[in-house]
Amino acid sequence: MDNIFLLKLFLSFLVGSVWITLTTILAENLGSKLGGVVAGIPSTTVIALFFIGWTQGTIHASESVSIIPIILSINALLVVIYSFFLRYHFYIAYSLSILFWFVSSAILIFFNFNNLYISIASFLVILPMSYLILEYLLRIPSVSGKKYKFSYQDILIRGLIGGSTIAISVLFSEFGGPLLGGAFASFPAVFFATMAITYKLQGEKFSLGVMKSLMLSGLINVLVYSLTVRFFYISTGLLWGTIISFAISLLSAYFIYKFVKTLS
């Protein structure tokens, strides 16, 4: 592992820490609807794919996208698990969500899953199903946010979770190939950080409300970003591919917010 790669790995951790800290702070002060949409703006995936492309080339980064949609499906299901078990205890819900993600992702990686079309199809089935469960079976409402003073510990936790996730995705892609890198590029760092902090500071109802909005915004926006990256990284290069793809994902975030505003 050369010094240039170590520098890029450190930068991926640093940039990821700052980005995820800022987005989750914004989310908690804008109410569950707008806050969930803001937190859902692609962060982990943007930075992870950029640094994978920077360290290993745009073709490698593009290949990492194949597994991302089905991993996003897993992310939707973990929100359902969190929402269902939170009524019993936060640590039960949180631990089961994390365990579900790692076990499901490990199975996909073990079987070397890399079919983009099946991956997208799973997303198109599982995301709507998960949202309907939250909306009509668990009946999770949206709630307003409130301002509060953040502790240094809260900010440190956010930064460590986000930065570590992104650095790990870059590291795993270097040594484990694009499949492993793509899986960790879509690791729900913002989801887990937001679950923990919103529950701690504003309670169960607000945490569930944010996660319902975040599931829609975060997963759809990341899907849009990932698929556009797969094309634009090859056709326009790393920098312009990132800029164009992120701009398109912001447009999708706007339309998702307009939709979320109409929901209960």
LOFI-515024 format. One record per residue: residue number from 1; y, z, x of N, C-alpha, C in turn. Coordinates in nm, 2 decimals. Layout:
   k   n_py   n_pz   n_px  ca_py  ca_pz  ca_px   c_py   c_pz   c_px
 NUM      Y      Z      X      Y      Z      X      Y      Z      X
...
//
This chain:
   k   n_py   n_pz   n_px  ca_py  ca_pz  ca_px   c_py   c_pz   c_px
   1  -0.12   0.00   0.08   0.00   0.00   0.00   0.12   0.00   0.09
   2   0.20  -0.11   0.09   0.32  -0.12   0.18   0.44  -0.05   0.13
   3   0.54  -0.03   0.21   0.66   0.04   0.18   0.74  -0.02   0.07
   4   0.74  -0.16   0.06   0.81  -0.23  -0.04   0.75  -0.20  -0.18
   5   0.62  -0.20  -0.19   0.56  -0.16  -0.32   0.59  -0.02  -0.35
   6   0.58   0.07  -0.26   0.61   0.21  -0.29   0.76   0.23  -0.34
   7   0.85   0.15  -0.28   0.99   0.15  -0.33   1.00   0.10  -0.47
   8   0.93   0.00  -0.50   0.93  -0.06  -0.64   0.86   0.04  -0.74
   9   0.76   0.11  -0.69   0.69   0.20  -0.77   0.79   0.32  -0.81
  10   0.86   0.37  -0.71   0.96   0.47  -0.73   1.07   0.43  -0.82
  11   1.12   0.31  -0.80   1.22   0.26  -0.89   1.17   0.24  -1.04
  12   1.05   0.20  -1.05   0.99   0.19  -1.19   0.99   0.33  -1.26
  13   0.95   0.44  -1.18   0.95   0.57  -1.23   1.10   0.62  -1.27
  14   1.19   0.59  -1.18   1.33   0.63  -1.20   1.39   0.56  -1.32
  15   1.38   0.43  -1.33   1.44   0.36  -1.44   1.37   0.40  -1.57
  16   1.24   0.41  -1.57   1.17   0.45  -1.69   1.21   0.59  -1.74
  17   1.23   0.68  -1.65   1.27   0.82  -1.68   1.41   0.82  -1.76
  18   1.50   0.75  -1.70   1.64   0.74  -1.76   1.64   0.68  -1.89
  19   1.57   0.56  -1.90   1.57   0.48  -2.02   1.51   0.56  -2.14
  20   1.39   0.62  -2.12   1.32   0.69  -2.23   1.39   0.82  -2.26
  21   1.45   0.88  -2.17   1.53   1.00  -2.20   1.65   0.97  -2.29
  22   1.72   0.86  -2.26   1.84   0.82  -2.34   1.79   0.78  -2.48
  23   1.69   0.70  -2.49   1.65   0.65  -2.63   1.60   0.76  -2.72
  24   1.53   0.86  -2.66   1.48   0.97  -2.75   1.59   1.07  -2.78
  25   1.69   1.09  -2.70   1.80   1.17  -2.73   1.88   1.10  -2.85
  26   1.90   0.98  -2.84   1.97   0.90  -2.95   1.89   0.92  -3.08
  27   1.76   0.90  -3.07   1.68   0.90  -3.19   1.69   1.03  -3.26
  28   1.70   1.14  -3.19   1.70   1.27  -3.26   1.83   1.31  -3.32
  29   1.94   1.23  -3.29   2.07   1.26  -3.34   2.12   1.16  -3.44
  30   2.03   1.06  -3.48   2.08   0.95  -3.57   2.00   0.96  -3.70
  31   1.92   1.06  -3.73   1.84   1.06  -3.85   1.71   0.99  -3.83
  32   1.61   1.01  -3.91   1.48   0.96  -3.89   1.47   0.81  -3.90
  33   1.55   0.75  -3.99   1.54   0.60  -4.01   1.60   0.53  -3.89
  34   1.73   0.55  -3.86   1.80   0.48  -3.75   1.74   0.53  -3.62
  35   1.71   0.66  -3.61   1.66   0.72  -3.49   1.53   0.66  -3.45
  36   1.44   0.64  -3.55   1.31   0.58  -3.53   1.32   0.44  -3.48
  37   1.42   0.37  -3.54   1.44   0.23  -3.50   1.49   0.22  -3.35
  38   1.59   0.31  -3.32   1.65   0.31  -3.18   1.54   0.35  -3.08
  39   1.46   0.45  -3.11   1.35   0.49  -3.02   1.25   0.38  -3.01
  40   1.24   0.29  -3.11   1.14   0.18  -3.11   1.18   0.06  -3.03
  41   1.31   0.06  -2.98   1.35  -0.05  -2.90   1.26  -0.05  -2.77
  42   1.20  -0.16  -2.73   1.10  -0.16  -2.62   1.16  -0.10  -2.50
  43   1.09  -0.01  -2.44   1.13   0.06  -2.32   1.02   0.06  -2.22
  44   0.91   0.13  -2.25   0.80   0.14  -2.15   0.75   0.00  -2.12
  45   0.72  -0.08  -2.22   0.67  -0.22  -2.19   0.76  -0.31  -2.12
  46   0.89  -0.30  -2.15   0.99  -0.38  -2.08   0.99  -0.35  -1.93
  47   1.00  -0.22  -1.90   1.01  -0.19  -1.76   0.88  -0.21  -1.68
  48   0.76  -0.17  -1.75   0.63  -0.19  -1.69   0.60  -0.33  -1.66
  49   0.62  -0.42  -1.76   0.60  -0.56  -1.73   0.69  -0.62  -1.63
  50   0.82  -0.58  -1.63   0.91  -0.63  -1.53   0.86  -0.59  -1.39
  51   0.82  -0.47  -1.37   0.78  -0.42  -1.24   0.65  -0.48  -1.20
  52   0.56  -0.50  -1.30   0.43  -0.57  -1.27   0.46  -0.71  -1.22
  53   0.56  -0.78  -1.29   0.60  -0.92  -1.25   0.66  -0.92  -1.12
  54   0.74  -0.82  -1.09   0.82  -0.81  -0.96   0.72  -0.78  -0.85
  55   0.62  -0.70  -0.87   0.53  -0.66  -0.76   0.42  -0.76  -0.74
  56   0.37  -0.83  -0.85   0.25  -0.91  -0.84   0.27  -1.05  -0.90
  57   0.39  -1.08  -0.95   0.41  -1.22  -0.99   0.41  -1.23  -1.15
  58   0.48  -1.33  -1.20   0.50  -1.35  -1.34   0.37  -1.39  -1.41
  59   0.29  -1.46  -1.34   0.16  -1.50  -1.40   0.07  -1.38  -1.43
  60   0.07  -1.29  -1.33  -0.01  -1.17  -1.35   0.05  -1.08  -1.47
  61   0.18  -1.07  -1.47   0.24  -1.00  -1.58   0.21  -1.06  -1.72
  62   0.22  -1.20  -1.72   0.19  -1.27  -1.85   0.04  -1.24  -1.89
  63  -0.05  -1.24  -1.80  -0.19  -1.22  -1.83  -0.21  -1.08  -1.89
  64  -0.12  -0.98  -1.85  -0.13  -0.85  -1.90  -0.11  -0.83  -2.05
  65  -0.04  -0.93  -2.10   0.00  -0.93  -2.24  -0.12  -0.94  -2.34
  66  -0.23  -1.00  -2.30  -0.34  -1.02  -2.38  -0.39  -0.90  -2.46
  67  -0.40  -0.79  -2.39  -0.45  -0.66  -2.45  -0.35  -0.58  -2.53
  68  -0.22  -0.62  -2.51  -0.11  -0.53  -2.57  -0.12  -0.52  -2.72
  69  -0.13  -0.64  -2.79  -0.13  -0.62  -2.94  -0.24  -0.53  -2.99
  70  -0.36  -0.53  -2.94  -0.46  -0.44  -2.99  -0.44  -0.30  -2.95
  71  -0.38  -0.28  -2.83  -0.34  -0.14  -2.79  -0.23  -0.09  -2.89
  72  -0.14  -0.18  -2.93  -0.04  -0.14  -3.03  -0.10  -0.10  -3.16
  73  -0.21  -0.16  -3.19  -0.29  -0.12  -3.31  -0.34   0.02  -3.30
  74  -0.39   0.05  -3.18  -0.43   0.19  -3.15  -0.32   0.29  -3.17
  75  -0.20   0.24  -3.12  -0.08   0.33  -3.13  -0.05   0.36  -3.28
  76  -0.06   0.26  -3.36  -0.04   0.28  -3.51  -0.14   0.39  -3.56
  77  -0.26   0.37  -3.53  -0.36   0.47  -3.58  -0.34   0.61  -3.52
  78  -0.29   0.62  -3.40  -0.27   0.76  -3.35  -0.15   0.83  -3.43
  79  -0.06   0.75  -3.48   0.05   0.81  -3.56  -0.01   0.86  -3.69
  80  -0.11   0.79  -3.75  -0.18   0.84  -3.87  -0.25   0.97  -3.84
  81  -0.32   0.97  -3.72  -0.39   1.09  -3.69  -0.30   1.21  -3.67
  82  -0.19   1.18  -3.60  -0.09   1.29  -3.58  -0.03   1.34  -3.71
  83   0.00   1.25  -3.80   0.06   1.28  -3.93  -0.04   1.36  -4.02
  84  -0.16   1.33  -4.01  -0.26   1.39  -4.10  -0.29   1.54  -4.04
  85  -0.31   1.55  -3.91  -0.35   1.68  -3.86  -0.23   1.77  -3.83
  86  -0.11   1.72  -3.84   0.00   1.81  -3.81   0.01   1.92  -3.92
  87  -0.04   1.90  -4.03  -0.04   2.01  -4.14  -0.12   2.13  -4.09
  88  -0.22   2.11  -4.00  -0.30   2.22  -3.95  -0.24   2.29  -3.83
  89  -0.20   2.21  -3.73  -0.13   2.27  -3.61  -0.08   2.16  -3.52
  90   0.03   2.18  -3.46   0.09   2.07  -3.38   0.00   2.04  -3.26
  91  -0.06   2.14  -3.20  -0.14   2.11  -3.08  -0.27   2.04  -3.11
  92  -0.32   2.06  -3.23  -0.44   1.99  -3.27  -0.40   1.84  -3.29
  93  -0.29   1.82  -3.37  -0.25   1.68  -3.40  -0.22   1.61  -3.27
  94  -0.15   1.67  -3.18  -0.10   1.61  -3.06  -0.22   1.58  -2.96
  95  -0.31   1.67  -2.95  -0.42   1.65  -2.86  -0.52   1.55  -2.91
  96  -0.54   1.54  -3.04  -0.63   1.44  -3.10  -0.57   1.30  -3.09
  97  -0.44   1.29  -3.10  -0.37   1.16  -3.08  -0.39   1.11  -2.94
  98  -0.36   1.20  -2.84  -0.38   1.16  -2.70  -0.52   1.12  -2.67
  99  -0.62   1.20  -2.72  -0.76   1.17  -2.70  -0.80   1.04  -2.76
 100  -0.76   1.02  -2.88  -0.79   0.89  -2.95  -0.74   0.77  -2.87
 101  -0.62   0.78  -2.82  -0.56   0.67  -2.74  -0.64   0.64  -2.62
 102  -0.67   0.74  -2.54  -0.75   0.72  -2.41  -0.89   0.67  -2.44
 103  -0.96   0.73  -2.54  -1.10   0.68  -2.56  -1.10   0.54  -2.61
 104  -1.01   0.51  -2.71  -1.01   0.37  -2.76  -0.97   0.27  -2.65
 105  -0.87   0.30  -2.57  -0.83   0.21  -2.47  -0.93   0.19  -2.36
 106  -1.00   0.30  -2.33  -1.11   0.29  -2.23  -1.22   0.20  -2.28
 107  -1.25   0.21  -2.40  -1.36   0.12  -2.46  -1.32  -0.03  -2.44
 108  -1.20  -0.06  -2.48  -1.15  -0.20  -2.46  -1.15  -0.25  -2.32
 109  -1.11  -0.16  -2.23  -1.11  -0.19  -2.08  -1.25  -0.21  -2.03
 110  -1.34  -0.12  -2.08  -1.48  -0.12  -2.03  -1.55  -0.26  -2.07
 111  -1.52  -0.31  -2.19  -1.57  -0.43  -2.23  -1.49  -0.55  -2.19
 112  -1.39  -0.53  -2.11  -1.31  -0.63  -2.05  -1.24  -0.72  -2.16
 113  -1.19  -0.65  -2.26  -1.13  -0.73  -2.37  -1.00  -0.80  -2.33
 114  -0.99  -0.93  -2.35  -0.87  -1.01  -2.31  -0.85  -1.13  -2.40
 115  -0.89  -1.12  -2.53  -0.87  -1.22  -2.63  -0.74  -1.20  -2.70
 116  -0.64  -1.28  -2.67  -0.50  -1.26  -2.73  -0.51  -1.28  -2.88
 117  -0.58  -1.38  -2.93  -0.58  -1.41  -3.07  -0.64  -1.30  -3.16
 118  -0.76  -1.24  -3.11  -0.82  -1.13  -3.18  -0.73  -1.01  -3.17
 119  -0.66  -0.99  -3.06  -0.57  -0.88  -3.03  -0.46  -0.89  -3.14
 120  -0.40  -1.00  -3.16  -0.29  -1.02  -3.25  -0.34  -1.00  -3.40
 121  -0.46  -1.05  -3.43  -0.51  -1.03  -3.56  -0.54  -0.89  -3.59
 122  -0.58  -0.81  -3.50  -0.61  -0.67  -3.52  -0.47  -0.60  -3.55
 123  -0.37  -0.64  -3.48  -0.24  -0.58  -3.50  -0.19  -0.61  -3.65
 124  -0.21  -0.73  -3.69  -0.16  -0.77  -3.82  -0.23  -0.70  -3.94
 125  -0.35  -0.66  -3.91  -0.43  -0.58  -4.01  -0.40  -0.43  -4.00
 126  -0.40  -0.38  -3.89  -0.40  -0.23  -3.87  -0.26  -0.17  -3.89
 127  -0.15  -0.24  -3.85  -0.02  -0.19  -3.87   0.02  -0.17  -4.01
 128   0.00  -0.27  -4.10   0.03  -0.25  -4.24  -0.05  -0.15  -4.31
 129  -0.18  -0.14  -4.27  -0.27  -0.04  -4.33  -0.22   0.10  -4.29
 130  -0.18   0.12  -4.16  -0.14   0.25  -4.12  -0.01   0.29  -4.19
 131   0.08   0.19  -4.20   0.21   0.23  -4.27   0.18   0.27  -4.42
 132   0.09   0.19  -4.48   0.06   0.23  -4.62   0.00   0.36  -4.64
 133  -0.08   0.40  -4.54  -0.14   0.54  -4.54  -0.03   0.64  -4.53
 134   0.07   0.62  -4.44   0.18   0.72  -4.42   0.27   0.72  -4.55
 135   0.29   0.61  -4.60   0.39   0.60  -4.71   0.33   0.65  -4.85
 136   0.21   0.61  -4.88   0.15   0.63  -5.01   0.04   0.73  -5.02
 137  -0.03   0.76  -4.91  -0.13   0.86  -4.91  -0.08   0.99  -4.86
 138  -0.02   0.99  -4.75   0.04   1.11  -4.69   0.18   1.14  -4.74
 139   0.24   1.04  -4.80   0.38   1.05  -4.87   0.48   1.12  -4.77
 140   0.50   1.06  -4.66   0.59   1.11  -4.56   0.73   1.05  -4.59
 141   0.83   1.14  -4.62   0.97   1.09  -4.65   1.05   1.08  -4.52
 142   1.16   1.00  -4.53   1.26   1.00  -4.43   1.36   1.12  -4.45
 143   1.41   1.17  -4.34   1.50   1.29  -4.35   1.62   1.26  -4.25
 144   1.72   1.34  -4.28   1.84   1.33  -4.19   1.83   1.41  -4.07
 145   1.90   1.36  -3.96   1.90   1.44  -3.84   2.01   1.54  -3.83
 146   2.01   1.62  -3.73   2.11   1.72  -3.71   2.13   1.73  -3.56
 147   2.26   1.75  -3.52   2.29   1.76  -3.38   2.25   1.90  -3.32
 148   2.21   1.91  -3.20   2.18   2.03  -3.14   2.19   2.02  -2.99
 149   2.20   2.13  -2.92   2.21   2.12  -2.77   2.08   2.11  -2.70
 150   2.07   2.01  -2.61   1.95   1.99  -2.54   1.94   2.08  -2.42
 151   1.82   2.13  -2.39   1.80   2.21  -2.27   1.76   2.11  -2.15
 152   1.78   2.16  -2.03   1.74   2.08  -1.92   1.59   2.06  -1.92
 153   1.52   2.15  -1.97   1.37   2.14  -1.98   1.33   2.02  -2.07
 154   1.40   2.01  -2.19   1.37   1.90  -2.28   1.39   1.76  -2.21
 155   1.51   1.75  -2.14   1.54   1.63  -2.07   1.44   1.60  -1.96
 156   1.40   1.70  -1.89   1.31   1.69  -1.78   1.17   1.64  -1.83
 157   1.13   1.70  -1.94   1.00   1.66  -2.00   1.00   1.51  -2.04
 158   1.11   1.47  -2.10   1.12   1.33  -2.14   1.11   1.23  -2.02
 159   1.19   1.27  -1.92   1.19   1.18  -1.80   1.06   1.18  -1.73
 160   0.99   1.29  -1.72   0.86   1.29  -1.65   0.75   1.21  -1.73
 161   0.75   1.23  -1.86   0.65   1.15  -1.94   0.68   1.00  -1.93
 162   0.80   0.96  -1.95   0.83   0.82  -1.95   0.82   0.76  -1.82
 163   0.88   0.82  -1.71   0.87   0.76  -1.58   0.73   0.76  -1.52
 164   0.65   0.86  -1.55   0.52   0.86  -1.50   0.43   0.76  -1.56
 165   0.45   0.74  -1.69   0.37   0.64  -1.76   0.40   0.50  -1.71
 166   0.52   0.46  -1.68   0.56   0.33  -1.63   0.51   0.31  -1.49
 167   0.52   0.41  -1.41   0.48   0.40  -1.27   0.32   0.39  -1.27
 168   0.25   0.46  -1.35   0.11   0.45  -1.36   0.06   0.31  -1.40
 169   0.14   0.25  -1.50   0.10   0.11  -1.54   0.12   0.01  -1.43
 170   0.22   0.03  -1.35   0.25  -0.06  -1.24   0.14  -0.04  -1.13
 171   0.10   0.09  -1.11   0.00   0.12  -1.00  -0.13   0.07  -1.05
 172  -0.17   0.09  -1.17  -0.30   0.05  -1.22  -0.31  -0.11  -1.22
 173  -0.20  -0.17  -1.25  -0.20  -0.32  -1.25  -0.23  -0.37  -1.11
 174  -0.17  -0.30  -1.01  -0.19  -0.34  -0.87  -0.34  -0.33  -0.83
 175  -0.40  -0.23  -0.87  -0.54  -0.20  -0.82  -0.65  -0.23  -0.93
 176  -0.61  -0.23  -1.06  -0.71  -0.25  -1.16  -0.70  -0.38  -1.23
 177  -0.60  -0.47  -1.20  -0.59  -0.60  -1.26  -0.50  -0.60  -1.38
 178  -0.47  -0.71  -1.44  -0.38  -0.73  -1.55  -0.42  -0.65  -1.68
 179  -0.55  -0.64  -1.70  -0.60  -0.58  -1.82  -0.56  -0.43  -1.83
 180  -0.59  -0.36  -1.72  -0.56  -0.22  -1.71  -0.41  -0.20  -1.71
 181  -0.33  -0.29  -1.64  -0.19  -0.28  -1.63  -0.13  -0.30  -1.77
 182  -0.18  -0.40  -1.85  -0.13  -0.43  -1.98  -0.16  -0.31  -2.07
 183  -0.27  -0.24  -2.06  -0.30  -0.13  -2.15  -0.20  -0.02  -2.12
 184  -0.18   0.01  -2.00  -0.08   0.12  -1.97   0.06   0.08  -1.99
 185   0.09  -0.05  -1.99   0.23  -0.10  -2.02   0.26  -0.07  -2.17
 186   0.16  -0.06  -2.25   0.18  -0.03  -2.39   0.14   0.11  -2.43
 187   0.12   0.20  -2.33   0.10   0.34  -2.35   0.22   0.39  -2.43
 188   0.19   0.47  -2.54   0.30   0.51  -2.63   0.38   0.63  -2.57
 189   0.44   0.62  -2.46   0.52   0.73  -2.39   0.63   0.78  -2.48
 190   0.70   0.69  -2.55   0.81   0.73  -2.64   0.75   0.80  -2.76
 191   0.64   0.75  -2.81   0.57   0.82  -2.92   0.54   0.97  -2.89
 192   0.47   0.99  -2.78   0.43   1.12  -2.74   0.55   1.21  -2.71
 193   0.65   1.16  -2.64   0.77   1.24  -2.61   0.84   1.27  -2.74
 194   0.86   1.18  -2.83   0.93   1.20  -2.95   0.85   1.30  -3.04
 195   0.72   1.28  -3.05   0.64   1.38  -3.13   0.67   1.52  -3.08
 196   0.66   1.55  -2.95   0.68   1.68  -2.90   0.82   1.74  -2.92
 197   0.92   1.66  -2.88   1.06   1.71  -2.89   1.11   1.72  -3.03
 198   1.08   1.63  -3.11   1.13   1.64  -3.25   1.07   1.75  -3.33
 199   0.94   1.77  -3.30   0.87   1.89  -3.37   0.93   2.02  -3.31
 200   0.95   2.03  -3.19   1.00   2.15  -3.13   1.13   2.19  -3.18
 201   1.22   2.09  -3.19   1.36   2.12  -3.22   1.40   2.10  -3.36
 202   1.33   2.02  -3.44   1.37   2.00  -3.58   1.25   2.02  -3.68
 203   1.14   2.04  -3.63   1.03   2.08  -3.72   0.94   1.96  -3.77
 204   0.84   2.00  -3.85   0.74   1.91  -3.89   0.79   1.79  -3.97
 205   0.88   1.82  -4.08   0.92   1.71  -4.17   1.00   1.60  -4.09
 206   1.09   1.65  -4.00   1.17   1.55  -3.93   1.08   1.47  -3.83
 207   0.99   1.54  -3.76   0.90   1.47  -3.67   0.82   1.36  -3.74
 208   0.77   1.39  -3.86   0.69   1.29  -3.93   0.78   1.18  -3.98
 209   0.90   1.21  -4.02   0.99   1.10  -4.07   1.03   1.01  -3.95
 210   1.05   1.06  -3.84   1.09   0.98  -3.72   0.97   0.89  -3.68
 211   0.85   0.95  -3.68   0.73   0.88  -3.64   0.70   0.76  -3.74
 212   0.73   0.78  -3.87   0.70   0.67  -3.96   0.79   0.55  -3.93
 213   0.92   0.58  -3.91   1.01   0.47  -3.87   0.98   0.41  -3.73
 214   0.95   0.50  -3.64   0.92   0.46  -3.50   0.79   0.37  -3.50
 215   0.69   0.40  -3.58   0.57   0.32  -3.58   0.60   0.17  -3.62
 216   0.69   0.15  -3.72   0.72   0.02  -3.75   0.81  -0.05  -3.65
 217   0.92   0.02  -3.61   1.01  -0.04  -3.51   0.95  -0.06  -3.38
 218   0.89   0.05  -3.33   0.83   0.05  -3.19   0.72  -0.06  -3.17
 219   0.63  -0.06  -3.27   0.52  -0.15  -3.25   0.55  -0.30  -3.27
 220   0.63  -0.33  -3.38   0.67  -0.47  -3.40   0.76  -0.52  -3.29
 221   0.85  -0.44  -3.25   0.95  -0.48  -3.14   0.87  -0.50  -3.01
 222   0.78  -0.42  -2.98   0.70  -0.43  -2.86   0.61  -0.56  -2.86
 223   0.56  -0.58  -2.98   0.48  -0.71  -3.00   0.56  -0.83  -2.98
 224   0.68  -0.83  -3.04   0.77  -0.94  -3.03   0.81  -0.96  -2.88
 225   0.84  -0.85  -2.82   0.88  -0.86  -2.67   0.77  -0.91  -2.59
 226   0.65  -0.86  -2.61   0.53  -0.90  -2.52   0.50  -1.04  -2.54
 227   0.50  -1.09  -2.66   0.46  -1.23  -2.68   0.57  -1.33  -2.63
 228   0.69  -1.29  -2.64   0.80  -1.38  -2.58   0.79  -1.37  -2.43
 229   0.76  -1.26  -2.37   0.75  -1.25  -2.23   0.64  -1.34  -2.18
 230   0.53  -1.34  -2.25   0.41  -1.43  -2.21   0.46  -1.57  -2.19
 231   0.55  -1.62  -2.27   0.60  -1.76  -2.26   0.72  -1.77  -2.16
 232   0.82  -1.68  -2.17   0.94  -1.70  -2.10   0.93  -1.65  -1.95
 233   0.83  -1.56  -1.92   0.81  -1.53  -1.78   0.77  -1.65  -1.70
 234   0.69  -1.74  -1.76   0.64  -1.85  -1.69   0.74  -1.97  -1.69
 235   0.81  -1.98  -1.80   0.90  -2.10  -1.82   1.04  -2.07  -1.76
 236   1.09  -1.95  -1.76   1.23  -1.92  -1.71   1.23  -1.82  -1.59
 237   1.12  -1.76  -1.55   1.12  -1.67  -1.44   1.14  -1.52  -1.49
 238   1.13  -1.43  -1.40   1.12  -1.29  -1.43   1.25  -1.24  -1.49
 239   1.36  -1.26  -1.43   1.49  -1.20  -1.48   1.53  -1.26  -1.61
 240   1.54  -1.39  -1.62   1.58  -1.45  -1.75   1.47  -1.43  -1.86
 241   1.35  -1.43  -1.82   1.24  -1.40  -1.91   1.26  -1.27  -1.98
 242   1.29  -1.17  -1.89   1.32  -1.03  -1.94   1.44  -1.03  -2.03
 243   1.55  -1.09  -1.99   1.67  -1.09  -2.07   1.65  -1.15  -2.21
 244   1.59  -1.27  -2.21   1.57  -1.35  -2.33   1.48  -1.27  -2.43
 245   1.37  -1.22  -2.37   1.27  -1.15  -2.45   1.33  -1.02  -2.51
 246   1.41  -0.95  -2.43   1.47  -0.83  -2.48   1.57  -0.86  -2.59
 247   1.65  -0.96  -2.57   1.74  -1.00  -2.68   1.67  -1.03  -2.81
 248   1.56  -1.10  -2.80   1.49  -1.14  -2.92   1.43  -1.01  -2.99
 249   1.39  -0.92  -2.90   1.33  -0.79  -2.96   1.44  -0.71  -3.03
 250   1.57  -0.71  -2.97   1.68  -0.65  -3.04   1.71  -0.71  -3.17
 251   1.70  -0.84  -3.18   1.72  -0.90  -3.31   1.61  -0.86  -3.41
 252   1.49  -0.85  -3.37   1.38  -0.80  -3.46   1.41  -0.65  -3.50
 253   1.46  -0.57  -3.41   1.49  -0.43  -3.44   1.60  -0.42  -3.55
 254   1.70  -0.52  -3.54   1.80  -0.52  -3.65   1.74  -0.54  -3.79
 255   1.65  -0.64  -3.79   1.59  -0.67  -3.92   1.50  -0.56  -3.97
 256   1.43  -0.50  -3.88   1.34  -0.38  -3.91   1.43  -0.27  -3.97
 257   1.54  -0.24  -3.91   1.63  -0.14  -3.96   1.68  -0.17  -4.10
 258   1.71  -0.30  -4.13   1.75  -0.34  -4.26   1.64  -0.31  -4.36
 259   1.52  -0.33  -4.32   1.40  -0.31  -4.40   1.38  -0.16  -4.42
 260   1.39  -0.08  -4.31   1.36   0.06  -4.32   1.46   0.13  -4.41
 261   1.59   0.08  -4.41   1.69   0.14  -4.50   1.65   0.14  -4.65
 262   1.57   0.04  -4.68   1.53   0.03  -4.83   1.42   0.12  -4.87
 263   1.36   0.18  -4.77   1.24   0.27  -4.79   1.27   0.41  -4.82
 264   1.18   0.48  -4.88   1.20   0.62  -4.91   1.20   0.71  -4.79
//
